[in-house]
Amino acid sequence: MTVRTTGRVRTASTVRLALRSDALATSLRVFVLTRILFLLLTYFGVVLFGSVLHGPHPSFLHQLLPRWGQWDTLWYIQIAERGYAWRKAVGTSPTAFFPLYPLLIRGGIDLIHRSALTVALLVSNLCFLAALVYLWKLARWEFDRAVADRTVLYIAVFPTALFFFAGYTESLFLLTTVAAFYYLRRRHWILAGVFVALAGATRVTGILLLLPLAYEYGRDHNFSLRRIDRGALGLLIAPLGLLAFMAYLKWTVGDALAFTQSQVAWQKIFTLELWRGFAASVVQIVTLPPASFYQAHNIINIVLGGLFLILSVVAVRRLPASYILYIAAFWVVTLTSPALAGGYPVPLISLSRYILALFPLFMIMARAGEDRAVNDTYLVLSVGMLAVFTVQFVNGGWII
């Protein structure tokens, strides 16, 4: 048998093993079921709530599925098509959005010659499937199979998990973040550094992964400079995603830090008073008219954000230090930039979406889900709210 034939046999064997793996089987089952759920919610959510009774009925592919092309999705599509050297009339700038996801959309358009929205949804969903596989493996590494199974299920049906289906960066960021942890926990430093760089090119918070990477590498080498080896290349690779975007901004718009200044258009401020966002949200809940739109959004952010703050405290005693560093850094960055400028009515804007990146806390919830009552309560409440949020989104409503 030739070397080439032997290589093909080994490759085929590896593929078969991967396809039969528990990680892929469980993740694929959760992925398919939740995608079916979103398609059903899209159809019935638009048709029934849109009161389509008379006249021409909407086409699913041409009129219903495009309902997912709203809000931030439009930003990413326009960046994929136009780059960064433009501004909207209201003063908002595309420089607030990082480039990896638009680059993947652009590449997908050139590869399969489909619409930008179709490609955006494909990229988002394929990244989510890959993220689930990595997340299952990571949870299995840290806990056991039952916790791994519940972890991927819990994150897939979280109330704001609709953004893993939509054309947003949630799926890509989850993939790069979980993969970075998967490799750093296994001491594959260079691969971990590559995924940290990719996360940094997806969102500014991706650079936070440099903290757990540096900690794990330092601990593995007894924090001794004399024991530094080629694995340290991972630490050098890690910030390249962010640095490359900064260099591109300097070249195109003349300001390497344009992504920080763009946040002003979204009413973001900087404050060291970490409690201000939550405190202002409570004030809004009390002072806004009862059962009003903004009051509801503040309640969502307070409840879900508060739950994850509590889980963050619990995680300190349940997870390795590298996870705690990531969680703590997330909260510091998030809570120092509330939307308080101009009396904005939702101070913790998008918090309930951002916490999807706190994947270690889904492992904590999955462990608590060993209790049947906890598991059933979580699934009933989460799936119910996920359905409500999804129907709101596909009907053009603003969701966190």
C-alpha positions in Angstrom: 0.0 0.0 0.0 1.4 3.4 -0.9 2.0 6.2 1.5 -0.7 8.2 -0.2 -3.3 5.4 0.1 -2.3 4.9 3.8 -2.9 8.6 4.4 -6.3 8.5 2.7 -7.3 5.6 4.9 -6.2 7.3 8.0 -8.0 10.5 7.0 -11.2 8.6 6.3 -10.9 6.8 9.6 -10.5 10.1 11.5 -13.5 11.5 9.8 -15.6 8.5 10.7 -14.6 8.7 14.3 -15.4 12.4 14.4 -18.8 11.8 12.9 -19.5 9.1 15.5 -18.3 11.2 18.5 -20.5 12.0 21.4 -19.6 15.6 21.1 -20.8 15.9 17.5 -23.9 13.6 18.0 -25.2 15.6 21.0 -24.3 19.0 19.5 -25.9 18.2 16.1 -29.1 17.0 17.8 -29.4 20.1 19.8 -28.4 22.3 16.8 -31.0 20.7 14.4 -33.9 20.8 16.9 -33.3 24.4 17.8 -32.9 25.4 14.1 -36.3 23.7 13.5 -37.7 25.7 16.4 -36.5 29.0 14.9 -37.9 28.2 11.5 -41.3 27.3 13.0 -41.3 30.5 15.1 -40.4 32.5 12.0 -43.3 31.1 10.1 -46.0 31.2 12.7 -44.7 34.3 14.4 -44.9 36.3 11.2 -48.0 34.8 9.7 -50.2 34.7 12.8 -49.0 37.9 14.5 -49.0 39.7 11.1 -52.6 38.8 10.6 -52.0 37.5 7.1 -55.6 36.6 6.3 -56.4 38.1 2.8 -54.3 38.9 -0.2 -51.0 37.4 -1.3 -49.4 35.2 1.4 -45.7 35.7 2.1 -43.0 33.4 0.6 -40.9 31.8 3.3 -37.6 32.1 1.5 -38.1 35.6 0.1 -40.3 37.3 2.7 -40.2 35.4 6.0 -36.6 34.3 6.3 -35.3 37.8 5.5 -37.0 39.0 8.7 -33.8 37.9 10.3 -31.8 40.5 8.4 -32.4 43.4 10.9 -30.6 45.6 13.3 -26.9 44.7 13.7 -27.1 42.2 10.8 -27.5 45.2 8.4 -24.3 46.7 9.7 -22.3 43.6 9.1 -23.7 43.1 5.7 -23.0 46.7 4.7 -19.4 46.4 6.0 -19.0 43.2 4.0 -20.1 45.1 0.9 -18.7 48.6 1.5 -15.8 48.3 4.0 -15.4 50.9 6.8 -14.9 54.3 5.1 -18.5 55.5 5.5 -20.9 56.8 8.1 -24.6 56.9 8.6 -26.4 60.3 8.7 -27.2 59.9 12.4 -23.5 59.9 13.2 -23.1 56.2 13.9 -20.1 54.6 12.3 -19.3 51.0 11.1 -16.0 51.2 13.0 -17.9 50.1 16.1 -18.2 46.6 14.5 -15.1 44.4 14.3 -14.1 42.8 10.9 -13.9 39.0 11.2 -17.6 38.3 10.7 -18.0 40.8 7.8 -14.9 39.2 6.2 -16.4 35.7 6.5 -19.6 37.1 4.9 -17.6 38.6 2.0 -15.7 35.4 1.5 -18.9 33.4 1.6 -20.6 35.6 -1.0 -17.6 35.1 -3.4 -17.6 31.4 -2.7 -21.2 30.3 -3.0 -22.7 33.4 -4.9 -25.7 33.8 -2.6 -27.2 36.9 -1.0 -25.3 38.6 1.8 -28.1 37.7 4.3 -28.1 34.1 3.3 -24.4 33.9 3.8 -24.6 35.8 7.1 -27.1 33.3 8.4 -25.1 30.3 7.2 -21.9 31.6 8.8 -23.6 32.3 12.0 -25.3 28.9 12.2 -22.2 26.9 11.1 -20.1 28.7 13.7 -22.7 27.9 16.3 -22.6 24.2 15.5 -18.8 24.2 15.8 -19.0 26.2 19.0 -21.4 23.5 20.5 -18.9 20.8 19.7 -16.1 22.6 21.4 -18.3 23.5 24.3 -19.4 19.9 24.8 -15.8 18.7 24.8 -14.7 21.4 27.2 -17.5 20.7 29.6 -16.8 17.0 29.4 -13.1 17.8 30.2 -14.1 19.9 33.3 -17.0 17.8 34.5 -18.8 14.8 33.0 -20.9 13.8 30.1 -24.2 14.6 31.7 -23.0 18.2 32.5 -21.7 18.5 28.9 -25.0 17.4 27.5 -26.9 19.9 29.5 -24.4 22.7 28.9 -25.0 22.7 25.1 -28.7 22.4 25.6 -28.9 25.2 28.1 -27.0 27.7 26.0 -28.9 26.7 22.8 -32.3 27.5 24.5 -31.3 30.5 26.6 -33.8 33.4 26.1 -31.4 35.4 23.9 -30.1 32.4 22.0 -32.0 33.6 18.9 -28.8 35.7 18.2 -27.0 32.4 17.5 -29.4 32.0 14.6 -29.4 35.6 13.4 -26.7 37.4 11.5 -24.9 38.6 14.6 -21.4 37.8 15.9 -22.6 35.8 18.9 -21.9 32.4 17.3 -18.5 33.4 15.9 -17.4 34.9 19.2 -18.6 31.9 21.2 -16.7 29.6 18.8 -13.4 31.5 19.0 -13.7 31.9 22.8 -14.6 28.3 23.6 -12.0 27.0 21.2 -9.4 29.2 22.8 -10.2 27.8 26.3 -10.3 24.2 24.8 -6.8 24.5 23.6 -5.3 26.5 26.5 -6.7 24.0 29.0 -4.9 21.3 27.0 -1.7 23.2 26.8 -1.8 23.8 23.0 -0.6 27.3 23.4 -0.1 28.3 19.8 -3.6 27.1 18.8 -5.0 28.9 21.8 -3.3 32.1 20.8 -4.7 31.8 17.2 -8.2 31.6 18.5 -7.7 34.4 20.9 -6.5 36.5 17.9 -9.6 35.5 16.0 -11.8 36.4 19.0 -10.0 39.8 19.1 -10.9 40.4 15.5 -14.5 39.6 16.3 -15.1 41.8 19.3 -13.0 44.1 21.4 -13.7 41.9 24.4 -11.9 39.0 22.6 -8.6 40.5 23.9 -9.7 39.6 27.4 -8.8 36.0 26.6 -5.2 37.0 26.8 -5.5 37.0 30.6 -6.5 33.3 31.0 -4.0 32.3 28.3 -1.1 34.1 30.0 -2.2 32.7 33.4 -2.4 29.1 32.2 0.9 29.3 30.4 2.6 31.0 33.4 1.2 28.4 35.8 2.3 25.5 33.6 5.8 27.0 33.6 5.8 27.8 37.3 5.8 31.5 36.4 9.5 31.3 35.6 11.1 33.2 32.8 13.8 30.5 32.5 11.1 27.9 31.5 9.7 29.9 28.6 9.5 27.8 25.5 8.1 28.0 21.9 4.6 27.9 23.4 5.1 31.5 24.3 4.4 32.2 20.6 0.8 31.8 21.5 1.0 34.9 23.7 2.5 36.9 20.9 -0.1 35.7 18.4 -3.0 36.5 20.7 -3.3 40.3 20.3 -2.7 40.2 16.5 -6.4 40.2 15.7 -7.1 43.5 17.5 -3.8 45.0 16.4 -4.6 44.2 12.7 -8.0 45.9 13.0 -6.4 48.9 14.6 -3.8 49.1 11.8 -6.6 48.8 9.2 -8.6 51.6 10.8 -5.5 53.8 10.9 -5.1 53.3 7.2 -8.7 53.7 6.2 -10.2 56.2 8.5 -7.1 57.7 10.1 -7.8 56.7 13.7 -6.6 53.3 15.1 -9.0 53.7 18.1 -12.0 54.7 16.1 -13.9 51.6 17.5 -13.8 53.1 21.0 -15.0 56.5 20.0 -17.9 55.1 17.9 -19.5 53.8 21.1 -20.5 57.4 22.0 -23.3 57.2 19.3 -24.8 54.3 21.3 -25.0 56.4 24.5 -22.1 54.5 26.1 -20.0 56.3 28.8 -17.0 55.2 30.9 -17.3 54.9 34.6 -15.4 53.2 37.4 -18.6 52.9 39.4 -19.5 49.4 38.4 -22.9 49.5 40.0 -24.2 52.5 38.0 -25.7 50.5 35.2 -27.7 48.2 37.5 -28.7 51.1 39.8 -29.8 53.3 36.9 -31.8 50.3 35.5 -33.6 49.9 38.8 -34.5 53.6 38.8 -35.8 53.3 35.3 -38.0 50.3 36.3 -39.5 52.3 39.2 -40.0 55.6 37.3 -41.0 54.5 33.9 -44.8 53.9 33.2 -45.9 50.5 34.4 -45.9 47.8 31.7 -44.1 50.0 29.3 -41.7 48.9 26.5 -38.5 50.2 28.2 -39.5 49.0 31.6 -39.8 45.5 30.3 -36.4 45.7 28.7 -34.8 46.9 32.0 -36.5 44.0 33.8 -35.0 41.5 31.3 -31.5 43.0 31.8 -31.8 43.1 35.6 -33.1 39.6 35.9 -30.8 37.9 33.5 -27.8 40.0 34.3 -28.4 39.6 38.0 -28.6 35.8 37.6 -25.3 35.7 35.8 -23.7 37.9 38.5 -24.8 35.4 41.1 -23.5 32.5 39.0 -20.2 34.4 38.6 -19.8 34.4 42.4 -20.7 30.7 42.6 -18.2 29.9 39.8 -15.3 31.2 41.9 -15.4 28.0 44.0 -16.4 25.7 41.1 -14.1 26.5 38.2 -10.4 26.9 37.6 -8.8 30.3 38.0 -8.5 30.9 34.2 -12.3 30.9 33.8 -12.6 33.3 36.7 -10.2 35.7 35.2 -12.2 35.7 32.0 -15.5 36.2 33.8 -14.2 39.0 36.0 -12.6 40.8 33.0 -16.0 40.5 31.2 -17.8 42.2 34.0 -15.3 44.9 34.5 -15.4 45.9 30.8 -19.2 45.6 30.6 -20.1 47.4 33.8 -17.7 50.3 33.1 -19.5 51.2 29.9 -23.2 51.5 30.6 -25.5 53.5 28.3 -26.1 56.5 30.5 -25.5 59.4 28.1 -28.5 61.7 27.5 -30.7 59.9 30.0 -30.9 56.7 27.8 -33.8 54.6 29.1 -32.0 51.2 29.0 -28.7 51.6 30.8 -27.7 47.9 30.5 -28.5 47.8 26.8 -27.7 44.5 25.2 -26.4 42.9 28.5 -28.8 40.0 28.1 -27.2 39.3 24.7 -23.6 39.9 25.8 -23.8 37.3 28.6 -24.1 34.6 26.0 -20.3 34.9 25.9 -20.1 33.7 29.5 -20.1 30.1 28.5 -18.4 28.9 31.8 -21.6 29.9 33.7 -23.7 27.7 31.5 -21.5 24.8 32.7 -22.3 25.9 36.3 -26.0 25.9 35.5 -25.7 22.5 33.8 -24.1 21.1 37.0 -27.0 22.5 39.0 -29.3 20.9 36.5 -28.6 17.5 38.0 -31.5 18.5 40.2 -34.6 17.6 38.2 -36.6 20.6 39.5 -33.8 23.0 38.5 -33.5 21.4 35.1 -37.2 21.5 34.4 -37.6 25.0 35.6 -34.8 26.3 33.5 -36.0 24.6 30.3 -39.6 25.7 30.7 -38.8 29.3 31.5 -35.9 29.6 28.9 -37.8 28.1 26.0 -40.9 30.1 26.7 -39.0 33.4 26.8 -36.9 32.4 23.8 -40.1 31.9 21.8 -41.4 35.4 22.9 -38.2 37.1 22.0 -37.9 35.4 18.7 -41.4 36.3 17.6 -40.7 39.9 18.7 -37.5 39.9 16.6 -38.9 38.5 13.4 -41.8 41.0 13.5 -39.3 43.9 13.5 -39.2 44.5 17.3 -36.1 45.6 19.1 -34.7 42.9 21.4 -32.0 44.0 23.9 
